[in-house]
Amino acid sequence: MKIKPLSDRVLVEPVKDDDELKKGGIIIPDTAKEKPQQGKVIAVGTGKRDDDGKIIPFNVKVGDTVLMPKYGGTEVKIDNHEYQIVREDDILGVIEG
């Protein structure tokens, strides 16, 4: 199944930390872990329109790694993969390098 975000929304796949063990050998259960703040852009919408009806181009593109707010967007599950749909305005920045 494919999903195409609408308007100024971006589909982001959160980057998960595979490191289950923390210092001291304590295992943190999934329910107690913080949500990831980094994600990879999977798809972008059609773009936001200005007052004149012109489409404003996106600042992010598919493949970018972005910094997201901790509690933002809408979580969706597609083919057993978790994603977030966020507005481009809610993305805090693009991680380069």
ZIGI-V599119 format. One record per residue. N is the residue number from 1. PHI is phi in radians with two decimals (none if undefined). PSI is psi in whole degrees, -180 to 180 (NA if undefined). NEAR is the number of other C-alpha atoms within 8 Angstrom. Layout:
# ZIGI-V599119
{{N & PHI & PSI & NEAR} {N & PHI & PSI & NEAR}}
This chain:
# ZIGI-V599119
{{1 & none & 137 & 4} {2 & -1.98 & 151 & 3} {3 & -2.30 & 136 & 5} {4 & -2.04 & 113 & 8} {5 & -1.09 & 152 & 13} {6 & -1.74 & 156 & 9} {7 & 0.94 & -127 & 8} {8 & -1.71 & 27 & 13} {9 & -1.62 & 153 & 13} {10 & -2.27 & 134 & 14} {11 & -1.61 & 121 & 14} {12 & -2.16 & 135 & 13} {13 & -1.72 & 114 & 11} {14 & -1.05 & 140 & 12} {15 & -1.49 & 119 & 9} {16 & -1.66 & 146 & 5} {17 & -1.52 & 115 & 6} {18 & -1.38 & -2 & 4} {19 & -1.41 & 92 & 5} {20 & -1.25 & -34 & 7} {21 & -1.60 & 133 & 8} {22 & -1.81 & 176 & 9} {23 & -0.96 & 137 & 5} {24 & 1.57 & -1 & 4} {25 & 1.36 & 16 & 6} {26 & -1.45 & 130 & 7} {27 & -1.65 & 127 & 7} {28 & -1.65 & 122 & 9} {29 & -1.18 & 154 & 6} {30 & -0.97 & -35 & 5} {31 & -1.20 & -22 & 4} {32 & -1.72 & -7 & 6} {33 & -1.33 & 149 & 7} {34 & -1.34 & 151 & 4} {35 & -1.20 & 144 & 6} {36 & -1.18 & 148 & 10} {37 & -1.85 & -7 & 10} {38 & -1.89 & 150 & 10} {39 & -2.75 & 163 & 13} {40 & -1.85 & 131 & 13} {41 & -1.25 & 123 & 16} {42 & -1.73 & -38 & 10} {43 & -2.72 & 152 & 12} {44 & -2.14 & 156 & 15} {45 & -1.37 & -161 & 11} {46 & -1.49 & -18 & 8} {47 & 1.96 & 152 & 13} {48 & -1.45 & 148 & 9} {49 & -1.82 & 141 & 9} {50 & -1.48 & -174 & 8} {51 & -1.11 & -25 & 5} {52 & -1.56 & -1 & 5} {53 & 1.55 & 3 & 6} {54 & -1.41 & 143 & 7} {55 & -1.37 & 130 & 8} {56 & -1.52 & 124 & 8} {57 & -1.17 & 152 & 6} {58 & -1.27 & 150 & 8} {59 & -1.59 & -14 & 5} {60 & -1.99 & 157 & 8} {61 & -2.37 & 165 & 9} {62 & -1.01 & 132 & 9} {63 & 1.75 & -17 & 7} {64 & -1.16 & 145 & 10} {65 & -1.71 & 125 & 11} {66 & -2.12 & 160 & 13} {67 & -1.80 & 122 & 12} {68 & -1.94 & 159 & 12} {69 & -1.19 & 151 & 9} {70 & -1.07 & -42 & 7} {71 & -2.17 & 76 & 5} {72 & -2.56 & 164 & 8} {73 & 1.35 & -175 & 8} {74 & -2.11 & 127 & 7} {75 & -1.42 & 134 & 8} {76 & -2.33 & 152 & 8} {77 & -2.11 & 122 & 8} {78 & -2.25 & 122 & 8} {79 & 0.87 & 48 & 5} {80 & 1.09 & 20 & 5} {81 & -2.01 & 139 & 6} {82 & -1.67 & 135 & 10} {83 & -2.34 & 168 & 12} {84 & -2.24 & 138 & 12} {85 & -1.85 & 119 & 13} {86 & -2.23 & 156 & 13} {87 & -1.33 & 147 & 10} {88 & -1.04 & -35 & 11} {89 & -1.07 & -25 & 5} {90 & -1.44 & -16 & 9} {91 & -1.25 & 129 & 11} {92 & -1.41 & -29 & 9} {93 & 3.08 & 168 & 7} {94 & -1.83 & 131 & 9} {95 & -1.56 & 121 & 8} {96 & -1.79 & 152 & 4} {97 & 1.81 & NA & 2}}
